[in-house]
Amino acid sequence: MDFSVIIPTYNRSQILALTLDALAQQSSTLNSEEPLSFEVVVIDDGSTDSTREHVKAQIQNYPVPLRYFFQTNRKQAAARNFGASKAYGTFLLFLGDDIVPCQNFLHEHRKSHNSRDPNLAAIGYTCWPNHFSSSSFLEYIGEQGWQFGFSMIEDPENLPFNFFYSSNLSLPRSLFRGSGGFDESFDDYGWEDVELGLRLKKKGMKLVYNRRAIAYHHHRISLGSFVKRQRKVGRSAWTLYGKHPETADFLNIEEAPSYSLLCRVRMWGLTQLCSLVENFSWPDLSSFYPDLMSYHYNRGMSERRDDPS
């Protein structure tokens, strides 16, 4: 079997259905000139919605092997590791439960591995679906930084470890298992996939980017919700730093500024203003996004530094 598509999920049964439908459509190309085989492994991380019923209802008539496993809520790292332990494919393909792949998605990931390099991992291109209302903020986090930052990629054949995005990622199963998998001790949002990318890079992993392995991110994100994410990422950065002190410069741990009360009030006001106008073309406040996102990230780091409990 070529691929095991591993999908950790938690209370997203409706969007997960779109993802499973899109993967089922990949099977229509199995008899092409370059056939591939795959299975889908769903790890339910303690969902309380109808995820179990919806997935199990599809198993019998699904065009490829579809397997469902349930675990008590232990976060995505544990769910991905569990899925990998159940996988049969030569390659693991980690996919988010809100990531809907295009029709040639698996074939594009397979092309990335044509060299059969046992140390090669590949990320695809994740973007917003066409029916989402476009905004300068969504474009910013997807293309210029903080969520994906695809436009910042300088060499698609040699990416740094911080582009190891587990929402659209494939790698040999042997490479993953040899690494020990995702570190399950991260207790807040973010960094567990980047941390694994760092460990794999140290062992000689080559990370590449396939712009044609397209998948659509069906997750509506607002500036306000992303600000909360930035705070969590800032707090969780200390966990990564504790495991890998050499990441201090990358994380900006030692240079994170302290903000005066006046500065905090100003940034609070700017956050509110940017939130109010993020879906309008005027006024264009996108030039403030880099400083604004850095501010909330640094505030999260400061909160964890001042209250490590």
C-alpha positions as CSV (number, residue, x, y, z in Angstrom):
1,M,0.0,0.0,0.0
2,D,1.4,3.4,-1.0
3,F,-0.2,5.8,1.5
4,S,-1.9,5.8,4.9
5,V,-3.9,9.1,5.2
6,I,-4.0,9.9,8.9
7,I,-6.7,12.3,10.1
8,P,-6.9,13.2,13.8
9,T,-10.3,14.7,14.5
10,Y,-12.3,16.3,17.3
11,N,-15.9,17.5,17.0
12,R,-15.8,18.4,13.4
13,S,-18.1,15.7,11.9
14,Q,-19.6,18.0,9.1
15,I,-16.2,19.2,7.8
16,L,-14.7,15.8,8.2
17,A,-17.4,14.5,5.9
18,L,-16.1,16.8,3.2
19,T,-12.6,15.6,3.7
20,L,-13.6,12.0,3.5
21,D,-15.7,12.6,0.4
22,A,-12.7,14.4,-1.3
23,L,-10.4,11.4,-0.5
24,A,-13.0,9.0,-1.8
25,Q,-12.9,10.8,-5.1
26,Q,-9.2,10.2,-5.3
27,S,-10.0,6.6,-5.9
28,S,-11.3,7.4,-9.4
29,T,-7.7,7.7,-10.6
30,L,-6.6,4.4,-9.2
31,N,-6.6,2.8,-12.7
32,S,-4.7,5.6,-14.4
33,E,-1.3,5.1,-15.9
34,E,0.3,5.6,-12.5
35,P,-2.0,3.8,-10.1
36,L,-1.6,4.2,-6.3
37,S,-3.2,2.5,-3.4
38,F,-4.1,4.1,-0.1
39,E,-6.1,3.8,3.1
40,V,-7.7,6.4,5.4
41,V,-7.2,6.2,9.1
42,V,-9.4,8.4,11.3
43,I,-8.4,8.9,14.9
44,D,-11.3,10.4,16.9
45,D,-9.7,12.3,19.8
46,G,-12.7,12.1,22.2
47,S,-15.4,13.7,20.0
48,T,-18.8,14.2,21.6
49,D,-20.6,15.0,18.3
50,S,-21.7,12.6,15.6
51,T,-18.2,11.8,14.3
52,R,-18.3,8.1,15.3
53,E,-21.7,7.5,13.6
54,H,-20.8,9.4,10.4
55,V,-17.5,7.7,9.9
56,K,-18.7,4.2,10.7
57,A,-21.7,4.6,8.4
58,Q,-19.2,5.1,5.5
59,I,-16.8,2.2,6.2
60,Q,-18.6,-0.6,4.4
61,N,-19.2,1.3,1.1
62,Y,-16.0,3.4,1.1
63,P,-14.0,2.8,-2.1
64,V,-10.7,2.3,-0.2
65,P,-10.0,0.9,3.3
66,L,-11.4,3.3,5.9
67,R,-10.6,2.6,9.5
68,Y,-11.8,4.4,12.6
69,F,-10.2,4.5,16.1
70,F,-11.3,6.3,19.2
71,Q,-9.2,7.6,22.0
72,T,-10.0,9.8,25.0
73,N,-9.1,13.4,24.4
74,R,-5.2,13.5,24.4
75,K,-4.6,16.2,21.7
76,Q,-3.4,16.0,18.1
77,A,0.1,14.8,18.8
78,A,-1.2,11.7,20.5
79,A,-3.8,11.2,17.9
80,R,-1.3,11.3,15.0
81,N,1.0,8.9,16.8
82,F,-1.9,6.5,17.4
83,G,-2.8,6.7,13.7
84,A,0.7,6.1,12.6
85,S,0.9,3.0,14.8
86,K,-2.1,1.6,13.0
87,A,-0.9,2.5,9.5
88,Y,0.1,0.0,6.7
89,G,1.2,2.4,4.0
90,T,4.8,2.9,2.8
91,F,4.1,6.6,3.3
92,L,2.2,8.5,6.0
93,L,0.2,11.5,4.9
94,F,-1.0,13.6,7.8
95,L,-4.1,15.6,7.0
96,G,-6.2,18.0,9.1
97,D,-9.8,17.2,9.7
98,D,-10.8,20.6,8.2
99,I,-8.4,20.2,5.2
100,V,-10.2,19.2,2.0
101,P,-7.8,17.9,-0.8
102,C,-8.1,18.5,-4.5
103,Q,-8.6,15.5,-6.9
104,N,-5.0,14.9,-7.8
105,F,-3.7,15.5,-4.2
106,L,-2.4,12.0,-3.5
107,H,-0.8,11.7,-6.9
108,E,1.1,15.0,-6.3
109,H,2.3,13.8,-2.9
110,R,3.4,10.6,-4.6
111,K,5.4,12.5,-7.2
112,S,7.3,14.2,-4.4
113,H,8.5,10.8,-3.3
114,N,9.4,9.4,-6.8
115,S,13.1,9.6,-5.9
116,R,12.3,7.1,-3.0
117,D,14.6,9.1,-0.8
118,P,14.0,7.5,2.7
119,N,14.8,10.9,4.3
120,L,12.4,13.0,2.2
121,A,9.2,14.7,3.6
122,A,6.9,16.9,1.6
123,I,4.3,19.5,2.4
124,G,1.6,20.6,0.0
125,Y,-0.1,24.0,-0.5
126,T,-3.0,24.8,1.8
127,C,-5.3,27.7,0.9
128,W,-8.8,29.0,1.7
129,P,-11.7,27.5,-0.3
130,N,-13.2,29.7,-3.0
131,H,-16.5,30.3,-1.2
132,F,-14.7,31.9,1.7
133,S,-14.9,35.7,1.8
134,S,-11.4,37.0,0.9
135,S,-9.7,39.4,3.3
136,S,-6.3,40.9,3.6
137,F,-5.9,39.2,6.9
138,L,-6.6,35.7,5.6
139,E,-4.2,36.3,2.8
140,Y,-1.6,37.6,5.2
141,I,-1.6,34.6,7.6
142,G,-1.7,32.1,4.7
143,E,0.9,33.6,2.5
144,Q,3.1,36.0,4.5
145,G,3.4,34.5,7.9
146,W,2.3,33.0,11.2
147,Q,0.0,30.3,9.9
148,F,1.7,29.0,6.7
149,G,3.8,31.7,5.0
150,F,4.1,30.0,1.7
151,S,5.2,33.2,-0.1
152,M,8.2,33.2,2.2
153,I,9.6,29.9,0.9
154,E,12.9,30.6,-0.8
155,D,13.9,27.1,-2.0
156,P,11.0,24.6,-2.4
157,E,13.5,21.8,-2.6
158,N,15.1,22.6,0.8
159,L,12.7,24.0,3.4
160,P,13.8,24.8,7.0
161,F,12.3,22.8,9.9
162,N,9.6,25.4,10.7
163,F,7.7,24.5,7.5
164,F,7.0,21.0,8.8
165,Y,3.2,21.5,8.7
166,S,1.3,18.4,9.8
167,S,-2.0,19.5,8.2
168,N,-0.7,18.6,4.7
169,L,2.4,16.5,5.1
170,S,3.8,13.2,3.8
171,L,6.8,11.2,4.7
172,P,8.0,7.6,4.7
173,R,6.5,5.6,7.6
174,S,10.0,4.3,8.4
175,L,11.3,7.9,8.8
176,F,8.4,8.8,11.1
177,R,8.8,5.7,13.3
178,G,12.5,6.1,13.5
179,S,12.0,9.6,14.9
180,G,9.8,8.5,17.8
181,G,6.9,10.5,16.5
182,F,5.3,13.6,17.8
183,D,6.2,14.8,21.3
184,E,2.9,14.4,23.3
185,S,4.1,16.5,26.2
186,F,3.1,19.8,24.5
187,D,0.1,20.8,26.6
188,D,-0.9,24.0,24.8
189,Y,-1.5,24.9,21.1
190,G,1.4,24.8,18.6
191,W,5.0,23.7,18.0
192,E,4.6,19.9,18.3
193,D,4.9,19.5,14.5
194,V,7.7,22.0,14.2
195,E,9.5,20.2,17.1
196,L,9.4,17.0,15.2
197,G,10.6,18.7,12.0
198,L,13.6,20.0,14.0
199,R,14.5,16.5,15.3
200,L,14.1,15.0,11.8
201,K,16.2,17.8,10.2
202,K,19.0,17.0,12.7
203,K,18.8,13.4,11.5
204,G,19.1,14.4,7.8
205,M,15.5,14.9,6.7
206,K,15.0,16.8,3.4
207,L,11.8,18.8,3.5
208,V,10.3,19.8,0.1
209,Y,7.3,21.8,-1.0
210,N,4.9,20.7,-3.7
211,R,2.7,23.7,-4.7
212,R,0.5,21.4,-6.7
213,A,-0.6,19.2,-3.8
214,I,-3.5,21.6,-3.1
215,A,-5.9,21.3,-0.2
216,Y,-8.5,23.7,1.1
217,H,-8.6,24.9,4.7
218,H,-12.3,24.9,5.7
219,H,-11.8,26.8,8.9
220,R,-13.1,30.3,9.2
221,I,-10.5,32.3,11.1
222,S,-11.0,35.9,12.3
223,L,-8.4,38.3,13.4
224,G,-9.8,38.0,17.0
225,S,-9.6,34.2,17.0
226,F,-6.1,34.3,15.6
227,V,-5.0,36.7,18.3
228,K,-6.0,34.2,20.9
229,R,-4.0,31.6,18.9
230,Q,-1.0,33.8,19.0
231,R,-1.1,34.1,22.7
232,K,-1.2,30.3,23.0
233,V,1.6,29.9,20.5
234,G,3.7,32.4,22.6
235,R,3.1,30.4,25.8
236,S,3.9,27.1,24.1
237,A,7.1,28.5,22.7
238,W,8.7,28.0,26.1
239,T,8.0,24.3,25.9
240,L,9.9,24.1,22.6
241,Y,12.7,26.2,24.0
242,G,13.0,24.0,27.1
243,K,13.5,21.0,24.8
244,H,15.7,22.7,22.3
245,P,17.6,25.7,23.7
246,E,19.2,26.3,20.4
247,T,15.8,27.7,19.1
248,A,16.1,30.8,21.3
249,D,16.8,33.1,18.4
250,F,14.2,31.5,16.2
251,L,11.6,31.9,18.9
252,N,12.8,35.3,20.0
253,I,12.7,34.1,23.6
254,E,15.6,36.3,24.8
255,E,14.6,39.4,22.8
256,A,10.9,39.4,23.7
257,P,10.2,42.9,24.8
258,S,8.2,44.1,27.9
259,Y,5.4,46.4,27.0
260,S,4.4,49.5,29.0
261,L,0.8,50.0,30.0
262,L,0.4,52.7,27.4
263,C,1.7,50.4,24.7
264,R,-0.7,47.7,25.7
265,V,-3.6,50.1,25.6
266,R,-2.6,51.2,22.1
267,M,-2.2,47.6,20.8
268,W,-5.5,46.7,22.3
269,G,-7.1,49.6,20.4
270,L,-5.4,48.6,17.2
271,T,-6.5,45.0,17.6
272,Q,-10.1,46.1,18.0
273,L,-9.9,48.5,15.0
274,C,-8.3,45.8,12.7
275,S,-10.9,43.3,13.8
276,L,-13.7,45.8,12.9
277,V,-12.4,46.4,9.3
278,E,-10.7,43.1,8.4
279,N,-13.5,42.2,5.9
280,F,-13.5,45.6,4.2
281,S,-11.2,46.9,1.5
282,W,-11.0,50.3,3.2
283,P,-9.3,51.4,5.3
284,D,-6.4,49.0,4.5
285,L,-4.7,48.3,7.9
286,S,-2.8,45.3,6.7
287,S,0.5,47.0,7.2
288,F,-0.1,46.7,10.9
289,Y,-0.6,42.9,10.9
290,P,3.1,41.9,11.3
291,D,3.6,44.1,14.4
292,L,0.2,43.2,15.8
293,M,0.7,39.4,15.5
294,S,4.2,39.7,16.9
295,Y,2.9,41.7,19.8
296,H,0.3,39.0,20.8
297,Y,2.9,36.3,20.4
298,N,5.3,38.2,22.6
299,R,2.6,38.8,25.2
300,G,1.9,35.1,25.3
301,M,5.6,34.4,25.9
302,S,5.6,37.1,28.7
303,E,2.6,35.6,30.4
304,R,4.2,32.2,30.5
305,R,7.5,33.6,31.6
306,D,5.9,35.6,34.4
307,D,3.6,32.7,35.5
308,P,5.3,29.5,34.5
309,S,2.6,27.4,36.3
